[in-house]
Amino acid sequence: MFLNIIPELIFYAVLIIGGLYIFAVVFDYFSVKRRISKRGHNYISLSDFKSIFDAFPFNKEKRYYHYFKILDPLTILLFDSLGYDLAKFKIGISTEDVLNELSKKYTNDHKLEGKELTKEEMTEVLNSDGFDFQTPWFRFPDMVFPAILDYPTHNEKQPLNLEDINKLKAQFKNEEIIKKIISYKAFTKHVSANILAINELIKSSGDDENRKNYLQLKLQMCNIYLDTIITYGNQTKRHVMQQYR
């Protein structure tokens, strides 16, 4: 008799799991929609863009091109410099694969894939200077890009002009710049060096208050970038360690 109810139990288990998955997808979709509706004239991140067009199988391509118009232009230019034309739907739907490729090229987090480490071994790896992983540039472009690139403030109502775009294209040709954007280790090293350099400039500014104020503002922003990325890094490490609970 017990064997007779096993298929029914399996059916209900699949139904419950499927229901939870659909609920999670719908919840994420409307959460992203709400963020987009409150964005003002700001552009949206690659993460939100992907979530909004990838949520449901129907009208996927239509949603893709509808929201592509408000996708962060720096993200588009970065992908373009790497040989991926996001203006094409068939390229855009493979962004997850592209992110994995970038992770393998510019960080070493993929080296842990398939390895069975003890809790102590994993803790040692995560706390070592050699461990690296992706910055959240695809989720929070406004936090990562300004720390590395030189470009003016822009939004949907005040887009980048052709001169700004060409300057960004030139910066994206530099492999070191791309690494600083994508690699957590390279990003933190770059921002930390900037903080030290700005402090030295402040000390040598003498009585030039305007220059000091300008440098103090830059210093404040760099500290925000560094604190934010370190917080993200700690969250990433805690997430990795959850497998040992």
TARABEL-V844530 format. One record per residue. RES is the residue in one letter. PHI is phi in radians with two decimals (999 if undefined). Layout:
res=RES phi=PHI
res=RES phi=PHI
This chain:
res=M phi=999
res=F phi=-1.08
res=L phi=-1.10
res=N phi=-1.21
res=I phi=-1.62
res=I phi=-1.05
res=P phi=-1.01
res=E phi=-1.17
res=L phi=-1.12
res=I phi=-1.08
res=F phi=-1.03
res=Y phi=-1.17
res=A phi=-1.12
res=V phi=-1.10
res=L phi=-1.10
res=I phi=-1.17
res=I phi=-1.11
res=G phi=-1.09
res=G phi=-1.12
res=L phi=-1.14
res=Y phi=-1.13
res=I phi=-1.08
res=F phi=-1.07
res=A phi=-1.11
res=V phi=-1.13
res=V phi=-1.14
res=F phi=-1.07
res=D phi=-1.11
res=Y phi=-1.05
res=F phi=-1.28
res=S phi=-1.14
res=V phi=-1.15
res=K phi=-1.01
res=R phi=-1.16
res=R phi=-1.08
res=I phi=-1.12
res=S phi=-1.16
res=K phi=-1.77
res=R phi=-1.34
res=G phi=1.21
res=H phi=-1.85
res=N phi=-1.30
res=Y phi=-1.40
res=I phi=-1.79
res=S phi=-1.37
res=L phi=-1.08
res=S phi=-1.09
res=D phi=-1.18
res=F phi=-1.04
res=K phi=-1.12
res=S phi=-1.11
res=I phi=-1.30
res=F phi=-1.60
res=D phi=-1.66
res=A phi=-1.13
res=F phi=-2.24
res=P phi=-1.28
res=F phi=-1.52
res=N phi=0.93
res=K phi=-1.10
res=E phi=-1.16
res=K phi=-1.09
res=R phi=-1.13
res=Y phi=-0.99
res=Y phi=-1.27
res=H phi=-1.14
res=Y phi=-1.53
res=F phi=-1.05
res=K phi=-1.11
res=I phi=-2.02
res=L phi=-1.30
res=D phi=-0.84
res=P phi=-1.15
res=L phi=-1.18
res=T phi=-1.11
res=I phi=-1.08
res=L phi=-1.16
res=L phi=-1.10
res=F phi=-1.07
res=D phi=-1.09
res=S phi=-1.16
res=L phi=-1.61
res=G phi=1.65
res=Y phi=-2.05
res=D phi=-1.58
res=L phi=-1.19
res=A phi=-1.19
res=K phi=-1.77
res=F phi=-0.98
res=K phi=-1.15
res=I phi=-1.45
res=G phi=-1.08
res=I phi=-1.27
res=S phi=-1.85
res=T phi=-1.05
res=E phi=-1.09
res=D phi=-1.13
res=V phi=-1.14
res=L phi=-1.05
res=N phi=-1.14
res=E phi=-1.15
res=L phi=-1.15
res=S phi=-1.10
res=K phi=-1.18
res=K phi=-1.41
res=Y phi=-1.93
res=T phi=-2.33
res=N phi=-2.17
res=D phi=-1.14
res=H phi=-1.19
res=K phi=-1.20
res=L phi=-1.52
res=E phi=-1.08
res=G phi=1.43
res=K phi=-1.59
res=E phi=-1.78
res=L phi=-1.90
res=T phi=-1.28
res=K phi=-1.04
res=E phi=-1.16
res=E phi=-1.16
res=M phi=-1.14
res=T phi=-1.04
res=E phi=-1.13
res=V phi=-1.12
res=L phi=-1.12
res=N phi=-1.59
res=S phi=-1.41
res=D phi=-1.22
res=G phi=-1.42
res=F phi=-1.31
res=D phi=-2.55
res=F phi=-2.77
res=Q phi=-1.28
res=T phi=-1.24
res=P phi=-1.49
res=W phi=-1.06
res=F phi=-1.43
res=R phi=-1.80
res=F phi=-2.26
res=P phi=-1.05
res=D phi=-1.24
res=M phi=-1.68
res=V phi=-1.63
res=F phi=-1.01
res=P phi=-1.10
res=A phi=-1.30
res=I phi=-2.03
res=L phi=-1.75
res=D phi=-1.87
res=Y phi=-2.80
res=P phi=-1.41
res=T phi=-1.07
res=H phi=-2.64
res=N phi=-2.76
res=E phi=-1.08
res=K phi=-1.46
res=Q phi=-2.28
res=P phi=-1.25
res=L phi=-1.15
res=N phi=-1.54
res=L phi=-1.08
res=E phi=-1.12
res=D phi=-1.08
res=I phi=-1.11
res=N phi=-1.15
res=K phi=-1.15
res=L phi=-1.17
res=K phi=-1.05
res=A phi=-1.15
res=Q phi=-1.16
res=F phi=-1.27
res=K phi=-1.39
res=N phi=-1.54
res=E phi=-1.07
res=E phi=-1.13
res=I phi=-1.15
res=I phi=-1.08
res=K phi=-1.09
res=K phi=-1.14
res=I phi=-1.27
res=I phi=-1.60
res=S phi=-1.51
res=Y phi=-1.01
res=K phi=-1.13
res=A phi=-1.16
res=F phi=-1.11
res=T phi=-1.11
res=K phi=-1.12
res=H phi=-1.12
res=V phi=-1.17
res=S phi=-1.08
res=A phi=-1.14
res=N phi=-1.10
res=I phi=-1.09
res=L phi=-1.11
res=A phi=-1.14
res=I phi=-1.16
res=N phi=-1.04
res=E phi=-1.16
res=L phi=-1.15
res=I phi=-1.09
res=K phi=-1.10
res=S phi=-1.65
res=S phi=-1.42
res=G phi=1.08
res=D phi=-1.68
res=D phi=-1.35
res=E phi=-1.16
res=N phi=-1.10
res=R phi=-1.17
res=K phi=-1.07
res=N phi=-1.10
res=Y phi=-1.11
res=L phi=-1.19
res=Q phi=-1.10
res=L phi=-1.15
res=K phi=-1.10
res=L phi=-1.11
res=Q phi=-1.05
res=M phi=-1.14
res=C phi=-1.10
res=N phi=-1.15
res=I phi=-1.14
res=Y phi=-1.02
res=L phi=-1.18
res=D phi=-1.07
res=T phi=-1.16
res=I phi=-1.23
res=I phi=-1.18
res=T phi=-1.06
res=Y phi=-1.08
res=G phi=-1.10
res=N phi=-1.14
res=Q phi=-1.13
res=T phi=-1.10
res=K phi=-1.15
res=R phi=-1.10
res=H phi=-1.11
res=V phi=-1.09
res=M phi=-1.32
res=Q phi=-1.10
res=Q phi=-1.16
res=Y phi=-1.69
res=R phi=-1.41
